[in-house]
Amino acid sequence: MIKKNLPPEDDWRRQGQEKYLIGIKLLRHNYYPSYKNWDHDHCEFCGEKFSIDKADLNFGYSSLDFYNWICEPCFNDFNEEFKWETEEE
């Protein structure tokens, strides 16, 4: 099995996410606020903003409770390492 190049151990996006994101199931879907009075979220890795505003990210991956969001580039970079399962909403 050929492994793709994983982000280096000192990648600036690594901030302890392995404590809560390893092996979780993610939903791939359009962004929508999931909590009352909540208008945006940020990628758990790079911090890019998700919202319904066209200037922000409008599509990505969320945890099943919609609390954690991951943008497509960070998903692609960390998917193999974090062993995520994905499904479409």
N, C-alpha and C positions, 0 to 999 in steps of 0.2 A: 504494500500500500504506500503510495507516494503522498507525503504530507506537504501541504502548501506552506509557504513561508508564514509563520505565525508572528504577530507583533512581538518585538523584543521585550524582555523582562522589564526594561526601564522605560517602556512606552509611557508617555505623559498621561495617557487616558486610563492607565491602571490606577485605581484608587481603592482597592479592597473589595471590588465587586464580587470576587469569588466567594465571599462570605454569604452572599444571598442570591447569586444568579447562576451558580453551577447547576447544570442539569434540569433547569426549570422548563416548563412548557410555555411557549410564546405564541401569541396570536398575531397574524400578519393582517393589518387592516388600516383603514383611514383613521386619522386622529379625530377624537371627539372628547370633550371634557367629561371625565367620569365621576367627578365629585361636585357637589353643590358649591357654587361660588368659585369654581376652579376654571381658569380660562386658558391655561397652558401647562406644559410639562417640558422637561429637558431630557436629552439622551443621557443615559446613565454613564456613558463613557466620554463623549466629547463635549457634552453640554449644549449641543444645538437645540434650539427651541422648537417645540411642537405646538401648534395651535390651529385654529380654523382659518386664521389669517393667511392669505395667499403668499405673503412674504416669508412665512415660516414653513417648516416641514409639516406636511399634511398627511403623511403616510409612513408607517414603520411597524415595529414589533412591540407588543406590550405583554406584560405578565398577565395571567388570567384575571387578576383583580384590577387591572388597568393602572396600577400604581407605578410600575417601572416601565420606561419606554427606551427603546434602542433604535437608533437610525439605521438605515440600510447599509451605509459604509461600515459602521462599527459592527453591525451584525455579521457582515461578510468577513471582517477581520477576526472576530472573536468566536464565531460559531463553532468551529472545530474544537477549539480549546475548552469552551464552556459546555459543549455537548448539549445544545438546546434541541428540544423537539418543537416543531412548528406546526401550526394548522391555520387555515384560513378562517376568518370569522364569517 
